[in-house]
């Protein structure tokens, strides 16, 4: 006897995973609760589940939702605040002073604004690190997005949790609160090797191991970071983290721009999850991560947008396009980073980095029902020969018509259903106005 289904999502095409060979015509998914219970031709699904709601798009492509493995969602509030600057001055002279004025309210509304952007552009899951993480998680839960959320730790006091000891209390409270949440998971977040002492790095790694959660950090993002680590500890950042036991399959390392051949091999050997944030690295002139070499080594690679203060958006379709084109340009090889590979990194690769490959990243019976429907009817998507190529080189985030996360329709016909997007924009404008005027957020 078949499982019941409450929702059918179908279109002209179904792309279960990031390969042209997997394309199915006139197919769809049957969903019950938060899971996929059937995958079959549209007529078959209609016959099997006559009572189910049916979300059908005649020119639609049903595909896995995109997975963004490195975000600072609430930094949407700082979009355009400090552009055209190197990372060190961007952080120390502009972002850190701005963050000292933050409170939970601004973080909540800023996170919801990023959630609106992500949902509108096809992202159904993200890994976020920021301050006031309880408010980030609260916003992610309200948006019904799937999220890995962590509170950033530094050697200095945080405007969110205060001192380090208070930070561990804060983090433990988050773990307890979201232990059984269907979409929100908590992570441990040391900001970086240059802002966290060896003792803090080790303590957060032990905490992550104790609670079985991911640890996420920035790693080898700039040449200055490498120089600082050499001066302080006599080794490069990867060796430093490896000595401390932080290079594991449960670690998500964002950026990984400045790597030697030996470091690339070490990341592959340790199966560290890597988030390639190309657009942010280009904008801050941090460099370009050796993504083709990482892939060739067998490293676990994915894509991230970083925050909207350094990207300046969270559109994974734009990120895919940049990754595919930039690596071709800098290598002089048009076969580098082909469309199927880049699409894989934005879906199955992201799921693998987050330790969720059995749940999300592709569409199959038993997996979580996280999918999007891309409208293929636009002029810029006509004609159609190869779906992965069309998605990477021609599609835009605005082509996403519907979004389903954990079986819930969170956007239908470009209208977000989980929350009031207009209210979110109005609240962020109000808070940004106060910030511009030099006021604290009360």
C-alpha positions in Angstrom: 0.0 0.0 0.0 1.4 3.4 -1.0 1.9 6.2 1.5 -0.7 9.0 1.2 0.3 12.3 -0.4 -1.0 15.8 0.4 0.8 17.7 -2.4 1.9 17.1 -6.0 4.5 19.4 -7.5 5.0 18.9 -11.3 6.0 20.6 -14.5 7.3 20.1 -18.0 10.5 18.7 -16.6 11.8 17.1 -13.4 15.6 17.3 -12.7 16.2 15.0 -9.7 19.9 15.7 -9.6 22.5 17.9 -11.3 22.9 15.8 -14.5 21.3 16.2 -17.9 21.0 12.4 -18.0 18.6 12.6 -15.0 16.0 14.8 -16.7 12.5 13.4 -16.8 9.7 15.0 -19.0 6.2 15.5 -17.6 7.1 14.2 -14.2 6.5 15.4 -10.7 6.8 14.7 -7.0 4.2 13.5 -4.5 4.8 14.8 -1.0 3.4 13.8 2.4 4.4 15.8 5.4 8.0 17.0 4.9 9.1 14.1 2.6 8.9 12.9 -1.0 6.8 9.7 -1.2 6.6 9.2 -4.9 8.3 10.3 -8.2 6.4 9.5 -11.4 4.8 10.9 -14.6 2.2 13.6 -13.9 -0.8 11.5 -15.0 0.3 8.6 -12.8 0.6 10.9 -9.8 -2.9 12.4 -10.4 -4.3 8.9 -10.6 -2.5 7.6 -7.5 -3.3 10.7 -5.3 -6.6 12.2 -6.4 -7.1 14.0 -3.1 -3.7 15.8 -3.1 -3.3 19.5 -3.9 -1.6 19.9 -7.3 1.0 22.6 -8.0 1.5 22.3 -11.7 3.5 24.6 -14.0 3.2 24.0 -17.7 6.6 25.5 -18.6 8.1 24.6 -15.2 11.2 22.7 -14.2 11.0 21.0 -10.8 14.5 20.7 -9.3 16.2 20.5 -5.9 16.4 23.7 -3.9 19.8 25.4 -3.8 22.0 25.1 -0.8 24.0 28.2 0.3 26.7 27.0 2.7 28.0 30.4 3.9 25.8 33.4 4.8 25.6 36.3 7.2 21.9 36.8 6.6 21.3 39.8 8.9 24.0 41.8 7.1 21.3 42.6 4.5 20.9 45.6 6.8 24.4 46.7 5.9 24.0 46.3 2.1 26.0 49.1 0.4 27.2 50.5 3.8 30.9 50.1 3.0 31.9 49.1 -0.5 35.1 49.1 -2.6 37.4 48.4 0.4 39.9 45.6 1.4 38.6 43.1 3.9 40.8 44.3 6.9 39.6 47.9 6.7 36.1 46.9 5.7 35.8 44.8 8.9 37.7 47.0 11.4 36.7 50.4 10.2 33.1 49.9 9.1 31.5 46.5 9.9 32.7 45.9 13.5 31.7 49.5 14.5 28.3 49.1 12.9 27.8 45.7 14.6 28.4 47.3 18.0 25.1 49.1 17.4 23.1 46.0 16.6 20.4 44.4 18.7 18.2 41.4 18.3 15.4 43.4 16.5 17.6 44.5 13.7 19.1 41.1 13.3 15.6 39.5 13.2 14.3 41.8 10.5 17.5 41.8 8.5 17.6 38.0 8.5 14.0 37.9 7.3 15.0 40.2 4.5 17.7 37.8 3.4 15.3 34.9 3.7 13.0 36.7 1.3 15.9 37.1 -1.2 17.0 33.5 -0.8 13.5 32.1 -1.2 12.9 34.3 -4.3 16.1 33.1 -5.9 15.8 29.4 -5.2 17.7 28.8 -2.0 15.9 26.4 0.4 18.8 25.8 2.8 21.6 27.8 4.2 24.4 27.8 6.8 24.5 31.1 8.7 27.0 32.6 11.1 26.4 35.9 12.8 25.6 37.7 16.1 22.3 37.5 18.0 22.0 34.0 16.6 18.8 33.3 18.6 17.1 36.0 16.6 18.6 34.7 13.4 17.2 31.3 14.2 13.8 32.8 15.1 13.7 34.5 11.8 14.8 31.5 9.8 12.1 29.4 11.6 9.4 32.1 10.8 10.5 32.0 7.1 10.3 28.2 7.1 13.7 28.0 5.5 16.1 25.1 6.4 19.0 26.5 8.2 22.2 25.7 10.1 22.6 28.7 12.5 25.5 29.6 14.8 26.6 32.4 17.1 30.0 33.9 16.2 32.7 33.8 18.8 35.7 36.1 19.1 38.4 36.7 21.7 36.8 40.0 22.5 33.3 40.7 24.0 30.4 40.3 21.6 27.5 42.8 21.4 25.2 39.8 21.4 26.3 37.5 24.2 28.9 39.5 26.0 32.0 37.6 27.2 33.1 34.1 26.1 31.6 32.3 29.1 28.3 34.0 28.5 28.7 33.0 24.9 28.9 29.3 25.7 25.8 29.6 27.9 24.0 31.3 25.0 25.1 28.6 22.6 24.1 25.8 24.9 20.6 27.4 25.3 20.3 27.4 21.5 21.3 23.8 21.2 18.6 22.9 23.8 15.9 25.0 22.2 16.4 23.7 18.6 17.4 20.1 19.5 14.2 18.6 17.9 13.4 21.4 15.4 12.5 20.0 11.9 14.4 22.7 10.0 16.8 24.6 12.3 20.1 23.1 13.4 22.7 24.9 15.6 26.4 25.1 14.8 29.6 26.2 16.6 31.2 29.3 15.1 34.7 30.5 15.8 35.0 33.5 13.5 38.6 32.9 12.3 42.1 32.0 13.3 43.1 35.6 13.6 40.2 36.6 16.0 40.1 33.4 18.1 42.8 32.1 20.4 43.9 28.5 20.2 42.1 27.9 23.5 38.8 29.2 22.1 39.1 27.3 18.9 39.8 24.0 20.8 36.9 24.7 23.2 34.4 25.3 20.4 35.6 22.2 18.6 35.1 20.1 21.8 31.6 21.7 22.2 30.7 20.7 18.6 31.9 17.2 19.2 30.1 16.9 22.5 26.7 17.9 20.9 27.3 16.3 17.5 27.0 19.6 15.6 28.9 21.3 12.8 31.7 23.7 13.3 31.9 26.6 10.8 34.7 29.2 10.4 36.4 31.5 7.9 39.7 30.0 6.7 42.6 31.3 4.6 40.5 34.1 3.1 43.3 36.6 2.6 47.0 36.8 2.4 47.0 38.9 5.5 45.4 36.1 7.4 48.1 33.7 6.4 50.8 36.2 7.4 49.2 36.8 10.8 49.0 33.1 11.5 52.7 32.6 10.5 53.8 35.4 12.8 51.7 34.2 15.7 52.0 30.5 15.5 54.8 29.7 13.1 52.5 28.0 10.6 49.8 28.6 8.0 46.1 28.6 9.0 45.3 25.1 7.9 48.3 23.6 9.8 47.2 25.6 12.8 43.7 24.2 12.8 44.9 20.7 12.1 47.2 20.8 15.1 44.2 21.9 17.2 42.0 19.1 15.8 39.6 21.3 13.9 40.1 19.9 10.4 37.4 17.2 10.3 34.4 16.1 8.2 32.2 18.1 10.5 34.0 21.4 9.8 32.7 23.9 7.2 35.5 26.2 6.1 34.4 29.3 4.2 36.6 30.9 1.5 39.8 28.8 1.4 41.3 31.1 -1.1 45.1 31.0 -0.3 46.0 27.4 -0.4 49.2 25.5 -1.2 49.1 22.2 -3.1 49.8 20.4 0.2 46.9 22.2 1.9 44.5 21.3 -0.9 45.5 17.6 -0.4 45.1 18.0 3.4 41.5 19.4 3.0 40.7 16.5 0.7 42.2 13.9 3.1 40.3 15.3 6.1 37.1 15.7 4.1 36.6 19.2 5.4 33.5 20.9 4.0 34.5 24.0 1.9 32.3 26.9 1.0 33.5 28.7 -2.2 32.3 32.3 -2.0 33.6 33.7 -5.3 31.6 36.9 -5.7 32.5 38.1 -2.2 36.2 37.2 -2.6 36.2 39.1 -6.0 34.6 42.2 -4.5 36.9 42.4 -1.6 39.9 41.5 -3.8 40.8 38.6 -1.5 41.7 36.4 -4.4 40.1 33.4 -6.2 39.9 30.0 -4.4 41.5 27.1 -6.4 38.1 25.4 -6.9 39.1 23.2 -9.9 42.2 21.9 -8.0 40.1 21.3 -4.9 37.6 19.2 -7.0 40.4 17.3 -8.7 41.8 16.4 -5.2 38.5 15.0 -4.1 37.8 17.8 -1.6 34.3 18.4 -0.4 33.3 21.6 -2.1 30.1 23.7 -2.2 29.0 27.3 -2.9 28.2 30.2 -0.6 27.3 33.8 -1.2 28.7 35.3 2.0 26.7 38.3 3.4 24.9 41.0 1.5 27.4 43.6 2.8 30.1 42.0 0.8 28.4 40.4 -2.2 25.9 42.3 -2.3 23.1 39.8 -2.6 22.4 36.1 -1.7 21.4 35.0 -5.2 22.8 31.5 -5.8 22.0 31.6 -9.5 24.2 34.6 -9.9 26.9 32.8 -7.8 26.7 29.7 -10.0 27.1 31.9 -13.1 30.1 33.7 -11.7 31.8 30.5 -10.6 31.5 28.9 -14.0 32.7 31.9 -16.0 35.4 33.2 -13.7 37.3 29.9 -13.4 37.2 29.5 -17.2 38.6 33.0 -17.6 41.4 32.8 -15.1 42.5 29.3 -16.2 42.2 29.9 -19.9 40.4 26.6 -20.2 36.7 26.6 -21.3 36.2 23.1 -20.0 36.9 24.0 -16.4 33.9 24.1 -14.0 31.3 22.8 -16.4 27.6 23.5 -15.8 26.8 20.1 -14.3 29.7 20.4 -11.8 28.6 23.9 -10.7 25.0 22.9 -10.4 26.1 19.9 -8.3 28.1 22.2 -6.0 25.0 24.4 -5.4 22.8 21.4 -4.6 24.2 18.0 -3.8 27.7 19.5 -2.9 26.1 21.9 -0.4 24.1 19.1 1.2 27.2 17.0 1.6 29.2 19.8 3.2 26.4 20.3 5.7 26.2 16.5 6.5 22.7 16.4 5.0 23.3 14.5 1.7 20.8 11.8 2.8 18.1 14.4 3.3 18.5 17.2 0.8 20.3 18.2 -2.4 18.6 15.9 -4.8 15.0 14.7 -5.3 14.3 11.1 -4.4 11.7 9.0 -2.5 12.4 9.3 1.2 14.3 12.6 1.0 13.0 15.9 2.4 10.6 17.8 0.1 12.8 20.8 -0.6 12.3 21.8 -4.2 11.9 24.8 -6.5 10.0 25.3 -9.7 11.9 27.4 -12.4 9.7 29.0 -15.1 11.3 28.1 -18.4 8.9 30.2 -20.5 11.0 33.4 -20.6 12.7 34.6 -23.7 16.2 34.3 -22.2 15.5 30.6 -21.5 14.4 29.8 -25.0 15.2 27.5 -26.8 16.2 24.7 -24.5 18.8 22.0 -25.3 20.5 21.3 -21.9 19.0 22.0 -18.5 22.2 22.3 -16.4 23.7 24.7 -18.9 20.5 26.7 -19.1 20.4 27.0 -15.3 24.0 28.0 -14.9 24.5 30.3 -17.9 21.1 31.8 -18.6 18.7 31.4 -15.7 18.3 34.1 -13.0 17.0 34.0 -9.5 13.9 35.8 -10.6 13.0 32.8 -12.8 12.1 30.9 -9.7 8.3 30.7 -9.6 7.5 28.4 -6.6 9.4 27.2 -3.6 8.7 24.2 -1.4 10.6 23.6 1.9 9.9 20.6 4.1 6.7 20.0 2.2 5.4 23.6 2.8 4.8 25.9 -0.1 6.7 29.0 1.0 6.5 30.9 -2.3 3.7 30.5 -4.9 3.7 32.5 -8.1 6.5 34.7 -6.8 4.5 35.6 -3.6 6.1 34.6 -0.3 3.5 32.9 1.9 5.5 32.3 5.1 5.7 35.9 6.1 4.8 39.5 5.0 7.6 40.6 2.7 6.4 44.2 2.5 6.4 44.5 6.3 9.9 43.2 6.4 11.2 45.7 3.8 9.4 48.5 5.7 11.0 47.5 9.0 14.5 47.3 7.6 14.1 50.7 5.9 13.1 52.2 9.2 15.9 50.6 11.1 18.5 51.5 8.5 17.3 55.1 8.7 17.9 55.2 12.4 21.3 53.6 11.8 22.2 56.2 9.2 21.2 59.0 11.6 23.7 57.5 14.2 21.0 56.2 16.5 20.9 52.9 18.5 18.1 50.6 17.7 15.5 50.7 20.4 
